[in-house]
């Protein structure tokens, strides 16, 4: 294969693999297909009151999750980054697992609790501190507790030896 042709093929592959990290600046009114073309395939496609929502987890360690909302005609109306402390504060004990998903999207990581007590959803987010937000879910798929914790990569050498 001639070098120029292989270079062009590689360039096309790289450009097609690049999807936008955040929603486009001129999002309002964009067609659903155009948003997907720019951002890549969404993680979730949910029906909402009066339209739908696409969910796009992004970034190193999944520190951002963008929700892009569409009206009934399939036109983008707004976008928001949902992994924020304001949204974390809305998570309360007794909340249903599905309500957490509707508010924050899928977690970055899931850990099972011993003795079949449930699981912990870990949400990485943009912060200057080395922490993540954690949601403990019971077997009944309800929030047992929620708060901030330290991700494993932040534990010092002595902390790791103690585990």
C-alpha positions in Angstrom: 0.0 0.0 0.0 1.4 3.4 -0.9 2.5 5.5 2.1 0.1 8.3 1.2 -2.9 6.0 1.0 -2.1 4.3 4.4 -1.6 7.8 6.0 -5.0 8.9 4.7 -6.7 5.8 6.0 -5.1 6.2 9.4 -6.1 9.9 9.5 -9.7 9.0 8.6 -9.9 6.3 11.3 -8.5 8.7 13.9 -10.9 11.5 13.0 -13.9 9.2 13.0 -12.9 7.8 16.4 -12.8 11.3 17.9 -16.0 12.3 19.4 -16.7 15.5 21.3 -16.0 15.4 25.0 -18.6 18.0 25.9 -21.8 18.9 24.0 -21.3 21.4 21.2 -21.6 25.1 22.1 -24.4 25.7 19.7 -26.5 22.8 21.0 -29.9 24.3 21.1 -32.1 23.0 18.3 -29.5 20.4 17.1 -31.0 17.2 15.8 -30.5 14.1 17.9 -28.5 12.4 15.1 -26.1 15.4 14.9 -25.5 15.3 18.6 -24.7 11.6 18.4 -22.4 12.2 15.5 -20.4 14.8 17.4 -20.4 13.1 20.8 -20.5 9.4 20.0 -22.9 6.7 21.1 -24.6 7.5 24.4 -24.4 5.2 27.4 -28.2 5.5 28.0 -31.2 6.8 26.1 -34.1 7.6 28.5 -37.6 8.9 28.0 -38.4 12.1 29.9 -41.5 14.1 30.3 -42.0 15.8 26.9 -39.0 14.2 25.2 -35.9 12.2 25.9 -32.4 12.3 27.3 -29.1 10.9 26.2 -26.4 10.2 28.8 -22.7 10.5 28.0 -20.1 9.5 30.7 -16.8 11.2 29.9 -13.3 12.0 30.9 -10.4 10.5 32.6 -11.8 8.1 35.2 -15.3 9.2 34.2 -15.2 12.5 36.0 -18.1 14.0 33.9 -21.4 12.8 32.8 -23.3 14.9 30.3 -27.1 14.7 30.0 -28.4 16.1 26.7 -32.2 16.7 26.7 -34.4 16.6 23.6 -37.9 17.8 23.0 -40.6 15.6 21.5 -39.5 16.6 18.0 -36.0 15.3 18.6 -34.3 18.7 18.9 -31.7 19.4 21.6 -33.0 21.8 24.3 -30.2 21.8 26.9 -27.2 19.9 28.3 -25.9 19.6 31.8 -22.9 18.0 33.5 -24.5 16.2 36.4 -21.6 15.0 38.6 -21.7 18.0 40.9 -21.8 18.4 44.6 -25.3 20.0 44.3 -26.6 16.8 42.8 -24.8 14.7 45.3 -26.5 16.6 48.1 -29.9 15.5 46.7 -29.1 11.8 47.4 -30.9 10.7 50.6 -31.3 7.5 52.5 -34.4 5.6 51.2 -34.1 6.9 47.7 -34.6 4.3 45.0 -31.7 3.1 42.9 -33.5 4.2 39.7 -33.8 7.7 41.1 -30.0 7.9 41.7 -29.5 6.8 38.0 -31.9 9.5 36.8 -30.0 12.1 38.8 -26.4 11.0 38.3 -26.2 8.4 35.5 -24.2 5.2 35.8 -21.5 5.1 38.4 -17.8 5.0 37.5 -17.2 1.8 39.5 -19.4 -0.6 41.5 -18.2 -2.6 44.6 -20.1 -5.4 46.1 -20.5 -5.5 49.9 -19.6 -8.6 51.9 -22.2 -11.0 53.2 -24.5 -10.0 50.3 -25.4 -6.7 52.0 -25.7 -4.8 48.7 -23.3 -2.6 46.8 -21.5 0.7 46.6 -21.7 2.9 43.6 -18.6 5.1 43.2 -18.8 8.4 41.3 -15.6 10.2 40.3 -16.1 13.9 39.7 -14.1 17.0 39.0 -12.5 18.1 42.3 -9.1 19.4 43.6 -9.2 16.9 46.4 -8.7 13.2 45.9 -12.2 11.9 46.7 -15.2 10.4 45.1 -18.9 10.3 45.9 -20.2 7.0 47.1 -23.8 5.6 47.3 -24.4 2.5 49.3 -27.4 0.5 48.1 -29.3 -2.2 49.9 -30.4 -5.5 48.5 -33.8 -3.8 48.2 -32.2 -1.3 45.7 -32.6 1.6 48.0 -29.9 4.1 49.2 -28.7 3.1 52.6 -26.2 5.9 52.9 -24.2 8.4 50.7 -21.1 10.5 51.2 -17.5 11.1 50.2 -14.7 8.6 50.3 -11.1 8.2 49.1 -10.5 6.3 45.9 -7.9 3.5 46.0 -5.3 5.4 44.0 -5.2 8.1 46.7 -4.4 5.8 49.6 -0.9 6.1 50.8 1.5 3.1 51.0 0.7 2.5 54.7 -3.0 2.6 54.0 -2.8 -0.1 51.3 -0.8 -2.4 53.6 -3.4 -2.2 56.3 -6.2 -3.5 53.9 
